Each structure stands twice: as C-alpha cells, then as structure tokens.
Amino acid sequence: MEFNRFIQQFEESLDGLETGSLTGTTAFKGLKEWDSLAILTLTDTIDLEYGVLLKKTEIESCDTVQSLFDLIQSKV
C-alpha cells in the first residue's frame, strides 16, 4: 500500500476538502469535514481497497493520517 495513494483516497472521503491539503501529520479528527459520513465513506474505502474492516473505535484511536495508515498496514 502506498501512502500517497492512501492520502488521495482519504481526501476523496472528506466532502469539501481541498485536494492536496492532507499530510501524514494532519490531525484529521479536527477537520471540519470530518463527520459521520466521512467515517463511513473512509471505512468503506479501506475495506474495498485494502481488505481491512476497521471499527469506529480503532479509527478514533488514531490521531493523524499517518497513524491511521500505520494501523491499516498492521492489519494487511
């Protein structure tokens, strides 16, 4: 799994987020675009693209985009 591709997919999951605005250190839970629909969309994307089904609590345990990526990597 490539991190840049993951960032692109993450950005696509957040409605209204400008492309190229996320980095590995972005604290995504503080973004105004981060809502329940974004969680569902991102969870679905992760499941389809990487075959990893994350629980909401697992996503919430991550602080940054990089930490979420690392979590997914640990489950692939």
GROMACS elastic network, one bead per residue, 0.5 to 0.9 nm:
[ bonds ]
;  ai    aj funct       b0    kb
    1     4     6  0.89882   500
    1     5     6  0.77269   500
    1     6     6  0.76002   500
    1    50     6  0.78601   500
    1    73     6  0.76007   500
    1    76     6  0.89647   500
    2     5     6  0.54334   500
    2     6     6  0.63924   500
    2     7     6  0.89081   500
    3     7     6  0.62391   500
    3     8     6  0.86974   500
    3    24     6  0.85763   500
    3    66     6  0.82949   500
    3    69     6  0.72757   500
    4     7     6  0.51039   500
    4     8     6  0.63289   500
    4     9     6  0.87456   500
    5     8     6  0.50814   500
    5     9     6  0.62799   500
    5    10     6  0.85840   500
    6     9     6  0.50835   500
    6    10     6  0.60536   500
    6    11     6  0.85989   500
    6    46     6  0.88460   500
    6    69     6  0.74193   500
    7    11     6  0.61422   500
    7    12     6  0.86039   500
    7    20     6  0.84138   500
    7    22     6  0.67515   500
    7    23     6  0.72906   500
    7    24     6  0.80240   500
    7    65     6  0.76473   500
    7    69     6  0.88163   500
    8    11     6  0.51693   500
    8    12     6  0.62761   500
    8    13     6  0.87603   500
    8    19     6  0.75230   500
    8    20     6  0.77470   500
    8    22     6  0.85128   500
    9    12     6  0.50586   500
    9    13     6  0.63308   500
    9    42     6  0.79069   500
    9    45     6  0.74665   500
    9    46     6  0.87353   500
   10    13     6  0.51265   500
   10    14     6  0.67825   500
   10    22     6  0.84210   500
   10    38     6  0.89611   500
   10    42     6  0.65118   500
   10    45     6  0.84648   500
   10    65     6  0.84027   500
   11    14     6  0.54074   500
   11    15     6  0.79598   500
   11    16     6  0.88849   500
   11    17     6  0.63230   500
   11    18     6  0.74714   500
   11    19     6  0.62774   500
   11    20     6  0.77754   500
   11    21     6  0.79474   500
   11    22     6  0.70947   500
   12    15     6  0.68946   500
   12    16     6  0.87367   500
   12    17     6  0.76981   500
   12    19     6  0.78403   500
   12    41     6  0.89881   500
   12    42     6  0.86460   500
   13    17     6  0.86470   500
   13    37     6  0.85336   500
   13    38     6  0.56460   500
   13    39     6  0.81054   500
   13    40     6  0.87313   500
   13    41     6  0.55815   500
   13    42     6  0.54764   500
   13    45     6  0.79634   500
   14    17     6  0.56800   500
   14    18     6  0.89917   500
   14    33     6  0.56865   500
   14    34     6  0.65122   500
   14    35     6  0.83274   500
   14    37     6  0.82856   500
   14    38     6  0.53507   500
   14    39     6  0.86546   500
   14    41     6  0.80889   500
   14    42     6  0.81258   500
   15    18     6  0.88748   500
   15    33     6  0.63270   500
   15    34     6  0.85556   500
   15    37     6  0.87854   500
   15    38     6  0.73408   500
   16    33     6  0.66960   500
   17    20     6  0.88324   500
   17    21     6  0.74630   500
   17    22     6  0.89336   500
   17    31     6  0.89565   500
   17    32     6  0.89502   500
   17    33     6  0.66081   500
   18    21     6  0.57796   500
   18    22     6  0.85702   500
   19    22     6  0.77363   500
   20    23     6  0.79910   500
   21    26     6  0.88304   500
   22    25     6  0.80071   500
   22    26     6  0.59489   500
   22    28     6  0.83014   500
   22    65     6  0.78551   500
   23    26     6  0.53709   500
   23    64     6  0.87207   500
   23    65     6  0.69690   500
   23    66     6  0.79007   500
   24    27     6  0.85520   500
   24    64     6  0.64950   500
   24    67     6  0.79211   500
   24    69     6  0.86215   500
   25    28     6  0.87496   500
   25    63     6  0.86258   500
   25    64     6  0.54649   500
   25    65     6  0.62921   500
   25    66     6  0.63589   500
   25    67     6  0.85608   500
   26    29     6  0.88010   500
   26    30     6  0.87923   500
   26    31     6  0.88575   500
   26    63     6  0.82117   500
   26    64     6  0.52660   500
   26    65     6  0.58218   500
   26    66     6  0.79666   500
   27    30     6  0.59505   500
   27    31     6  0.74327   500
   27    62     6  0.87691   500
   27    63     6  0.55911   500
   27    65     6  0.67052   500
   28    31     6  0.53981   500
   28    32     6  0.89290   500
   28    33     6  0.88045   500
   28    34     6  0.68822   500
   28    63     6  0.71255   500
   28    64     6  0.59406   500
   28    65     6  0.64088   500
   29    32     6  0.82199   500
   29    33     6  0.87909   500
   29    34     6  0.59191   500
   29    35     6  0.83977   500
   29    60     6  0.79442   500
   29    62     6  0.88070   500
   29    63     6  0.72380   500
   29    64     6  0.80053   500
   30    33     6  0.85366   500
   30    34     6  0.71061   500
   31    34     6  0.53285   500
   31    35     6  0.87186   500
   32    35     6  0.76615   500
   33    38     6  0.74239   500
   34    37     6  0.79733   500
   34    38     6  0.57266   500
   34    39     6  0.73341   500
   35    38     6  0.52244   500
   35    39     6  0.64068   500
   35    40     6  0.88784   500
   36    39     6  0.50728   500
   36    40     6  0.63366   500
   36    41     6  0.86372   500
   37    40     6  0.51302   500
   37    41     6  0.60575   500
   37    42     6  0.84520   500
   38    41     6  0.50591   500
   38    42     6  0.58969   500
   38    43     6  0.83197   500
   39    42     6  0.52251   500
   39    43     6  0.59410   500
   39    44     6  0.84928   500
   39    56     6  0.76495   500
   39    59     6  0.82642   500
   40    43     6  0.51300   500
   40    44     6  0.61133   500
   40    45     6  0.85716   500
   40    56     6  0.88998   500
   41    44     6  0.51900   500
   41    45     6  0.61570   500
   41    46     6  0.86625   500
   42    46     6  0.60951   500
   42    47     6  0.85265   500
   43    46     6  0.51984   500
   43    47     6  0.61917   500
   43    48     6  0.86728   500
   43    52     6  0.86062   500
   43    53     6  0.68635   500
   43    54     6  0.64286   500
   43    55     6  0.81386   500
   43    56     6  0.83262   500
   43    59     6  0.86488   500
   44    47     6  0.51073   500
   44    48     6  0.61325   500
   44    49     6  0.84715   500
   44    53     6  0.78789   500
   45    48     6  0.51834   500
   45    49     6  0.58376   500
   45    50     6  0.80193   500
   46    49     6  0.52885   500
   46    50     6  0.54453   500
   46    51     6  0.67636   500
   46    52     6  0.60527   500
   46    53     6  0.69387   500
   46    54     6  0.79185   500
   46    72     6  0.80400   500
   47    50     6  0.56028   500
   47    53     6  0.50350   500
   47    54     6  0.77089   500
   48    51     6  0.57050   500
   48    52     6  0.77882   500
   48    53     6  0.87550   500
   49    52     6  0.81404   500
   50    53     6  0.86284   500
   50    72     6  0.79594   500
   50    73     6  0.89288   500
   50    76     6  0.68707   500
   51    75     6  0.89125   500
   51    76     6  0.72097   500
   52    72     6  0.68032   500
   52    75     6  0.65905   500
   52    76     6  0.66036   500
   53    72     6  0.89633   500
   54    57     6  0.81575   500
   54    58     6  0.62016   500
   54    59     6  0.68271   500
   54    72     6  0.81275   500
   55    58     6  0.52185   500
   55    59     6  0.65880   500
   55    60     6  0.87266   500
   56    59     6  0.51897   500
   56    60     6  0.61373   500
   56    61     6  0.86450   500
   57    61     6  0.61296   500
   57    62     6  0.89839   500
   58    61     6  0.51140   500
   58    62     6  0.69635   500
   58    68     6  0.86170   500
   58    71     6  0.83127   500
   59    62     6  0.55498   500
   59    63     6  0.85947   500
   59    68     6  0.67318   500
   59    71     6  0.86231   500
   60    63     6  0.74600   500
   61    67     6  0.89223   500
   61    68     6  0.85246   500
   62    65     6  0.77331   500
   62    66     6  0.85343   500
   62    67     6  0.55076   500
   62    68     6  0.54825   500
   62    71     6  0.80583   500
   63    66     6  0.83058   500
   63    67     6  0.63798   500
   63    68     6  0.75395   500
   64    67     6  0.51749   500
   64    68     6  0.64193   500
   64    69     6  0.86542   500
   65    68     6  0.51986   500
   65    69     6  0.62056   500
   65    70     6  0.86607   500
   66    70     6  0.60994   500
   66    71     6  0.85906   500
   67    71     6  0.61909   500
   67    72     6  0.87254   500
   68    71     6  0.50344   500
   68    72     6  0.63422   500
   68    73     6  0.86241   500
   69    72     6  0.51788   500
   69    73     6  0.61629   500
   69    74     6  0.86926   500
   70    74     6  0.62011   500
   70    75     6  0.88362   500
   71    74     6  0.51746   500
   71    75     6  0.66659   500
   72    75     6  0.52332   500
   72    76     6  0.63416   500
   73    76     6  0.52948   500
